[in-house]
């Protein structure tokens, strides 16, 4: 049983790797669930629609809504699942708030960390998989698909977000796995599985 989070910019391939990992878990009989941030609960999904589609929310307002969604997800989905012996795969978690709202939107990192701690309590990922890719490459991958306001942000914003993820990875080497997301998906999936199976 493990709590595994996938992080990275949109277009990094998180959805593909989550599918690959869940397939491996399923074939081997490991119980698991997949969830996402923001979302995963009725309240979280409503907040997701607001956060993805509205551009009239202040950065601080966004931060508080993300944290509220996270608190509900931890309490209703993540903690009960882990307590029952079910692994949790989550598309984004606290690290995204630090990267996007902290580094990207330049909000106070200490405030964000305190709010994240309030929302998550003692629930921390066993493994954070960071799919690292240059923003230019990631954005070219998602061209033509439906985008949100984060996708449409400036290249400098996306570069700050990438820096935010990299700094967190550097500060938490024991629980982060950093992979080059420009490499073939099959190779990336094998690296992830080699790491995850040691947790199981």
N, C-alpha and C positions, 0 to 999 in steps of 0.2 A: 504494500500500500504506500502511495506517495502522492504528494501535492506538486504538480508540475505545471509551470507557467511558461507560455511562449510570448516573447516580446520582440519588438522590431517595428520599423516603419511599415505603413501600408505598402504592399507590393513586395515585401520581403519573403513571402511564401509561408506564412504562419498556418494558413488554412490547409495547405497541402501537407505540411509536416504533422499537423494535428491528425489528419486523416491517416497518414502512414503509421503514426504511433498507435492510434486507437485500433487500427487493424491488427497490429502485432499483439496488442494486449488481448483483443478479442479472440484471436486464434489460439492463444495460450491459456485462455480461460481466466484471465485476471478481471475481476469486477472493476468497472471504471465508469465515470460520467464525464461529459464534456460540457463546459459552461463558458461564459464570456463576460467581458467587462466593456462598457457598462451593460448590464443586463442580467439574465439568468434567473430573475425573480419577476413577478408581476410589476412591482414598483420599479425595479431596475430596467425593465424593458420600456416602461413609459418614460423614464428619465433618459434612456438611450435615444428615443425618438426626438426628445427635446434637444439633447446635446448634439446630435448629428445634423439636425435640420434648422436650428435657429442660429442666427448670427447677431442677435441683439442681446446676448447674455455677456456680462462682464467676465473677464478672466477669473476673478475671485468667485463670482457666482458659479461658473463652470466647476471650479475646484470643489466647492461645497456639494454640488450635485453629484460629481463623481464619487466623492467620499461617502455620501449618503447611499448611493447605489452599492458601493463596496461593502458597507456595513450590513446591508440587507443580504447580500450574496454570501458573506461569511457566515452570518447567523443562520440563514435558512437552508443553504446548500452545502457550502464547503465543510464547515465543522461537523454537521451531522453525517455527511458522507464519509469523511475520514474516520470518525468515531465508529462507524459500522464496518470499517475495513475496506472501503471502496476508494480506489485511487481517483483523484480529481485532476483533469486536464483543463486548464483555464487559458483562454485567449485574452491576454493582458491581465495585469494586476497592479499593485502599488507602484511598481517601477515605471509604468507608463505615465502616471500622474507626475512623478518627479521629472521625467524626461520632457513631457509635453507642457505641463503647466509651470514647472520649475525652470528648466533650461529653455524651453521653447517660448513661453510667455513671460519668463523672467520674474515669476512670483517667488516669494521668500521660501528657500528650501527648508529652513528650520520649521516654519509653520506647516508646510506640506508634510514633513516627516511626522510632526506631532499629530496632525489630523489622520494620517495613514495609520499610525499606532493606535489611535482611538478607534478607528474603524475596524482594524483587524485583530486587536488584542495580541494574543500569543500565537496566532495563526500565520505562519510564514511558509513560503514555498520551500520544499526540499530541493528543488532544482528549477532554476530559471534559464530557459534556452533563449539566447539572444541571437536572432538571425540578422547578422550585420551586412549591410549593403549600402553602397553610395546612393544618396537620395535621387540623383539623376537617373540611375538605373531603375530604382524602385518606381519612380513616377512614370517612367516610360512603360513599365509593365502594366500599369493601371490606366493608361490613356485609353479613352473610349468606353470605359465602364462608368457606372454611376458613381459619382464622387461626393464627398462631403466637404465642409469648410476647412478641415484639416488637410485633406488632399490638395486643396486649392491654395494653401498658404505658400508663402514665398520660399524659395530655395534656401535662403539663409535661416528661416525658421526650421526647416527640415534638417539642416546641418547642425543646428543647436540641439535639436532633439536627439540626433545620432550621438552627439557628444555626451548628452545626458545619460544615454544607455551605456556608452563606453565607460564613463566614469564610474557608474554603479558596478559594472562588471569588474573593473579594475580593483574596486574596493571590497568586492565579495567573491574572490576567486574560488573559494571552496564550494559555493552553491550556484555559481553561474557557469554556463557552458556557452562560449562564444564561437559561432560558426560563420564562415563566409557563405552568405546566402546567394552569391553569384555562381557557386559551384553546382553541379548536377544535383537535382533533388534526391536521387537515390543514394548518392554518397552522403549527403547531409542526413538523410533518414537513418542510415547505418550508424553514423556517429552518435545520433541521439539515442538510438536503441542500446548501443553499447554502454552508454552512461546510465540510462534508465534502468536497465536490468540489474545493475549493481545496487540500485535502491530497493529493488523488489526482492 
